Amino acid sequence: MALAGFFLVAVLLTHTLVRIVTERYLNSDIRETIAAELSEVPSTSLVDLLQKQYEDKVYVLATVRAPNIIPPDKVMVIQEALTRRLERPSELIVRAILAKDVSATGSTSQVTAQNLDGFFISSKISPCVMRIQLAEQALREVLMHRPDIILSEVNLVQFPRGPVVVATLQTSRPLIPEEVQEIEKKLQERLHDPKVRLLTRCMSTVDVDDRGRILYAWAHFGSQSPEDAALQERVQKAVAAELKQFPGLFVTNVDALSEGDHWNVRVEAAGIKIISPRDLIQVEKSVSRQVNRDTRIYLWFRSEAMLTRDGLSSVESFTSNQLKERKEQEKLGQP
């Protein structure tokens, strides 16, 4: 009886040990395969791994830290690599945790997946990945003094004439060629490659608060005393009133910013009327007299205008009237 019991326990323990070893080898193969496939994706690393075997198929849930969502075609490539490595059908789901790696100014340190020694800074990175990461770091350093430009994504495209860095930017306006040329030169210096080109993909953004479109961000959200805020509003109203005297010119937004001994005023206007520089100078002089301070106006013309049976108006005014009519209808209980 003792021998039989010992034999039974030995069989159970052996079976459990074999299952644990098999699971460990399987987990190791899955982790190595996914890590190898992700090594070509910049700033991406495997964080956690869950796997389940069911009916001769391996189901894998991989948690990945990456700067962008892993596209489905890349997931398919990794899944096919798993199937080949494990020699059985596999199904992979990638759960992406979005994160960005940012180094100190001038740094060339790059982050890789943490190794067994707990060290995660390495120079042994794919040249392509290294180039993208250095390009992103350089772009962030160049743009850190441009709060109106937000760097969303950086990719590297290889063309026969050389590599092209594609930077996706969120801006209030598209960059002009001179700005791109200046950034491209700094990028070439940082990468030590005069052949690298920069392509900016500008995604226009419009920031609007309860006062209208924001033309000077700090003018809307900076810390001001009640007196300064009142003076700023006075300047803005004076500029808007002067410009509204021109028929066919619709002032949609005005932002005034105090700088030194003068006011800088950005104005957004729409319509069919374009005033001359002489007219603008007269407006500046009139406003300067009203506020007892030199005023400089920068008038941004837009061609958008709305023509209806009631006449010509700006799109903003037309939309505002539509909202008022809708509210009146709601009060009266009309659809």
Phi, psi and omega per residue, in radians:
M1 nan -0.718 3.134
A2 -1.116 -0.755 3.118
L3 -1.128 -0.707 3.117
A4 -1.108 -0.744 3.113
G5 -1.114 -0.738 3.129
F6 -1.092 -0.726 3.138
F7 -1.111 -0.722 -3.132
L8 -1.122 -0.771 3.122
V9 -1.119 -0.699 3.136
A10 -1.104 -0.712 3.117
V11 -1.107 -0.785 3.141
L12 -1.111 -0.771 3.129
L13 -1.133 -0.695 3.119
T14 -1.110 -0.739 3.128
H15 -1.092 -0.762 3.123
T16 -1.121 -0.735 -3.141
L17 -1.116 -0.741 3.119
V18 -1.094 -0.712 3.139
R19 -1.135 -0.715 3.135
I20 -1.125 -0.781 3.140
V21 -1.112 -0.727 3.127
T22 -1.097 -0.758 3.122
E23 -1.090 -0.701 -3.119
R24 -1.155 -0.761 3.098
Y25 -1.117 -0.710 3.123
L26 -1.104 -0.784 3.131
N27 -1.094 -0.688 3.133
S28 -1.144 -0.743 3.120
D29 -1.098 -0.732 -3.141
I30 -1.131 -0.805 -3.108
R31 -1.098 -0.772 -3.130
E32 -1.127 -0.676 -3.121
T33 -1.164 -0.823 -3.126
I34 -1.146 -0.741 3.135
A35 -1.081 -0.690 3.134
A36 -1.159 -0.698 3.142
E37 -1.217 -0.543 -3.119
L38 -1.499 -0.125 -3.083
S39 -1.144 -0.367 3.137
E40 -1.582 -0.017 3.139
V41 -1.777 2.106 -3.054
P42 -1.066 2.466 3.030
S43 0.940 0.639 -3.118
T44 -2.143 2.360 -3.135
S45 -2.580 2.692 3.118
L46 -1.457 2.164 -3.078
V47 -1.712 -0.829 -3.068
D48 -2.570 2.756 -3.079
L49 -2.527 2.264 3.042
L50 -2.201 2.335 3.136
Q51 -2.406 2.565 -3.114
K52 -2.475 2.288 3.095
Q53 -1.718 2.268 -3.136
Y54 -2.627 2.117 3.114
E55 0.905 0.931 3.058
D56 1.056 0.481 3.079
K57 -2.325 2.475 -3.113
V58 -1.833 2.146 3.096
Y59 -1.812 2.246 -3.045
V60 -2.203 2.280 2.991
L61 -2.004 1.933 -3.101
A62 -1.889 2.157 3.052
T63 -1.642 2.120 -3.008
V64 -2.152 2.378 3.016
R65 -1.678 2.108 -3.034
A66 -2.583 2.747 3.106
P67 -1.323 -0.321 -3.133
N68 -2.503 2.863 3.070
I69 -1.117 2.342 3.093
I70 -1.243 2.119 -3.094
P71 -1.162 2.683 -3.112
P72 -1.004 -0.641 -3.133
D73 -1.156 -0.575 3.075
K74 -1.220 -0.672 3.076
V75 -1.077 -0.685 3.115
M76 -1.111 -0.703 3.118
V77 -1.084 -0.765 3.136
I78 -1.158 -0.703 3.135
Q79 -1.092 -0.714 3.100
E80 -1.154 -0.635 3.089
A81 -1.142 -0.668 3.081
L82 -1.103 -0.753 -3.135
T83 -1.057 -0.727 3.119
R84 -1.180 -0.740 -3.086
R85 -1.195 -0.728 -3.086
L86 -1.523 -0.225 -3.129
E87 1.017 0.679 3.054
R88 -2.788 2.740 -3.125
P89 -1.033 2.497 -3.132
S90 -2.346 2.640 3.057
E91 -2.318 2.146 -3.014
L92 -2.032 2.372 2.977
I93 -2.170 2.260 -3.137
V94 -1.877 2.122 3.071
R95 -1.766 1.920 -3.025
A96 -1.634 2.225 2.982
I97 -1.782 1.977 -3.048
L98 -1.317 2.264 -3.133
A99 -2.686 2.659 3.108
K100 -2.138 2.365 3.083
D101 -1.648 2.176 3.134
V102 -2.250 2.208 3.110
S103 -1.758 2.962 3.078
A104 -1.177 2.772 -3.111
T105 -0.981 2.233 3.121
G106 1.517 -0.077 -3.090
S107 -1.339 2.608 3.056
T108 -2.098 0.216 3.135
S109 -1.254 2.400 -3.115
Q110 -2.146 2.558 -3.057
V111 -1.701 2.353 3.026
T112 -2.153 3.138 3.073
A113 -1.119 2.506 -3.110
Q114 -1.148 2.305 -3.119
N115 -1.610 -3.049 -3.061
L116 -1.155 -0.417 3.123
D117 -1.474 -0.039 -3.142
G118 1.444 0.153 -3.100
F119 -1.689 2.340 -3.055
F120 -2.158 -0.007 3.062
I121 -1.688 2.258 -3.067
S122 -2.599 2.627 3.031
S123 -1.764 -0.075 -3.124
K124 -1.571 1.275 -3.120
I125 -2.166 2.664 3.083
S126 -0.941 2.369 -3.136
P127 -0.960 -0.652 3.134
C128 -1.125 -0.795 3.131
V129 -1.122 -0.737 3.127
M130 -1.048 -0.723 -3.120
R131 -1.129 -0.752 -3.132
I132 -1.147 -0.765 -3.108
Q133 -1.151 -0.716 3.097
L134 -1.166 -0.654 3.109
A135 -1.119 -0.746 3.125
E136 -1.126 -0.744 3.125
Q137 -1.082 -0.760 -3.141
A138 -1.121 -0.708 3.138
L139 -1.142 -0.679 3.124
R140 -1.130 -0.652 3.126
E141 -1.191 -0.681 3.137
V142 -1.185 -0.673 -3.031
L143 -1.581 -0.042 -3.084
M144 -1.180 -0.314 3.076
H145 -1.702 0.160 3.100
R146 -2.117 1.421 -3.093
P147 -1.121 -0.250 3.135
D148 -1.454 -0.050 3.126
I149 -2.132 2.196 3.135
I150 -1.996 2.171 3.115
L151 -1.446 2.050 -3.091
S152 -1.687 -0.732 -3.015
E153 -2.742 2.589 3.094
V154 -2.293 2.237 3.090
N155 -2.271 2.779 3.121
L156 -2.106 2.191 3.132
V157 -2.050 2.252 -3.131
Q158 -1.647 2.105 3.074
F159 -2.022 2.821 3.137
P160 -0.978 -0.543 -3.113
R161 -1.478 -0.088 3.121
G162 2.371 3.057 -3.111
P163 -1.310 2.573 3.098
V164 -2.212 2.155 3.070
V165 -1.546 2.098 3.137
V166 -1.790 1.970 -3.123
A167 -1.884 2.110 3.085
T168 -1.586 2.100 -3.046
L169 -2.103 2.522 2.980
Q170 -1.794 2.036 -3.060
T171 -2.427 2.787 3.066
S172 -1.373 -0.251 3.103
R173 -2.701 2.680 3.070
P174 -1.138 2.555 3.098
L175 -1.251 2.599 3.069
I176 -1.547 2.783 -3.080
P177 -0.945 -0.642 -3.118
E178 -1.112 -0.643 3.116
E179 -1.176 -0.746 3.126
V180 -1.122 -0.693 3.133
Q181 -1.097 -0.711 3.133
E182 -1.127 -0.767 3.132
I183 -1.177 -0.707 -3.134
E184 -1.067 -0.706 3.128
K185 -1.084 -0.761 3.113
K186 -1.152 -0.604 3.107
L187 -1.157 -0.728 3.114
Q188 -1.104 -0.698 3.117
E189 -1.135 -0.699 -3.108
R190 -1.218 -0.675 -3.126
L191 -1.524 -0.087 -3.104
H192 0.976 0.707 -3.115
D193 -2.482 1.783 -3.116
P194 -1.249 -0.158 -3.110
K195 -1.573 -0.261 -3.094
V196 -1.190 2.399 -3.136
R197 -1.960 2.733 3.126
L198 -2.065 2.264 3.044
L199 -2.117 2.103 3.141
T200 -1.737 2.230 3.073
R201 -1.833 1.728 -3.012
C202 -1.545 2.153 3.055
M203 -1.841 1.880 -3.060
S204 -1.196 2.332 3.103
T205 -2.093 2.588 3.115
V206 -2.193 2.038 3.117
D207 -1.709 2.160 -3.089
V208 -2.280 2.265 3.017
D209 -2.060 -2.871 -3.043
D210 -1.234 -0.124 3.119
R211 -1.791 -0.121 -3.137
G212 2.145 -2.902 -3.131
R213 -1.182 2.384 -3.102
I214 -1.507 2.057 3.104
L215 -1.787 -0.607 2.969
Y216 -2.065 1.839 -3.061
A217 -1.033 -0.761 -3.074
W218 -1.248 -0.346 3.108
A219 -1.222 -0.477 -3.129
H220 -1.538 -0.582 -2.965
F221 -2.088 0.065 3.104
G222 -1.273 2.787 3.117
S223 -1.345 2.175 -3.096
Q224 -2.354 2.599 2.992
S225 -1.365 2.788 3.099
P226 -0.982 -0.630 3.135
E227 -1.153 -0.781 3.138
D228 -1.131 -0.707 3.129
A229 -1.110 -0.706 3.124
A230 -1.144 -0.709 3.126
L231 -1.154 -0.714 3.106
Q232 -1.061 -0.776 3.124
E233 -1.120 -0.640 3.115
R234 -1.108 -0.764 3.114
V235 -1.079 -0.792 -3.111
Q236 -1.102 -0.744 3.127
K237 -1.161 -0.663 3.131
A238 -1.130 -0.756 3.127
V239 -1.111 -0.813 -3.130
A240 -1.071 -0.731 -3.127
A241 -1.122 -0.720 3.141
E242 -1.143 -0.734 -3.090
L243 -1.289 -0.495 -3.137
K244 -1.227 -0.167 3.107
Q245 -1.302 -0.250 3.122
F246 -1.517 2.062 -3.129
P247 -1.073 2.413 3.111
G248 1.452 0.027 3.100
L249 -1.949 2.120 -3.084
F250 -1.991 2.004 3.129
V251 -1.453 2.078 -3.089
T252 -1.770 -0.613 -3.131
N253 -2.581 2.499 3.104
V254 -2.389 2.268 3.054
D255 -2.237 2.208 3.113
A256 -1.986 2.397 -3.135
L257 -2.306 2.211 3.119
S258 -1.405 2.159 3.121
E259 -2.361 1.921 3.130
G260 1.107 -2.123 -3.084
D261 -1.745 0.257 -3.095
H262 -2.526 2.974 3.053
W263 -1.833 2.319 2.939
N264 -1.780 2.210 -3.087
V265 -2.190 2.100 3.026
R266 -1.712 2.304 -3.104
V267 -2.216 2.329 3.025
E268 -1.890 2.173 -3.086
A269 -2.359 2.595 3.122
A270 -2.217 2.902 3.083
G271 2.267 -2.911 -3.084
I272 -1.847 -0.042 -3.115
K273 -1.754 2.198 3.039
I274 -2.063 1.998 -3.088
I275 -1.388 2.789 -3.103
S276 -1.528 2.862 3.060
P277 -1.004 -0.599 3.125
R278 -1.131 -0.707 3.095
D279 -1.101 -0.716 -3.125
L280 -1.126 -0.706 3.112
I281 -1.069 -0.710 3.115
Q282 -1.116 -0.675 3.096
V283 -1.130 -0.766 3.124
E284 -1.049 -0.772 -3.137
K285 -1.118 -0.705 -3.135
S286 -1.129 -0.792 -3.141
V287 -1.169 -0.689 3.137
S288 -1.047 -0.691 3.107
R289 -1.171 -0.645 -3.098
Q290 -1.201 -0.635 -3.061
V291 -1.820 0.020 3.123
N292 1.003 0.691 -3.140
R293 -2.799 2.493 -3.132
D294 -1.046 2.322 -3.093
T295 -2.209 2.268 3.115
R296 -2.038 2.206 -3.046
I297 -1.935 2.344 3.051
Y298 -2.049 1.885 -3.005
L299 -1.744 2.046 -3.127
W300 -1.730 1.950 -3.117
F301 -1.523 2.414 2.989
R302 -2.167 2.531 -3.073
S303 -1.521 -0.134 -3.079
E304 -1.167 2.300 3.047
A305 -2.674 2.661 -3.115
M306 -2.001 2.122 3.116
L307 -1.885 2.151 3.093
T308 -2.272 -3.132 3.116
R309 -1.130 -0.315 3.107
D310 -1.507 -0.123 3.118
G311 2.168 -2.928 -3.087
L312 -1.689 2.423 3.104
S313 -2.680 2.957 3.047
S314 -1.343 2.804 3.111
V315 -1.086 -0.660 -3.141
E316 -1.101 -0.783 3.138
S317 -1.140 -0.719 3.110
F318 -1.058 -0.795 3.140
T319 -1.135 -0.692 3.123
S320 -1.089 -0.741 3.109
N321 -1.137 -0.654 3.094
Q322 -1.098 -0.716 3.112
L323 -1.126 -0.709 3.112
K324 -1.105 -0.753 3.122
E325 -1.106 -0.675 3.131
R326 -1.128 -0.716 3.115
K327 -1.132 -0.689 3.115
E328 -1.125 -0.688 3.104
Q329 -1.147 -0.665 3.103
E330 -1.140 -0.654 3.108
K331 -1.125 -0.642 -3.119
L332 -1.471 -0.042 3.128
G333 1.327 0.362 3.133
Q334 -1.602 2.614 3.115
P335 -1.231 nan nan
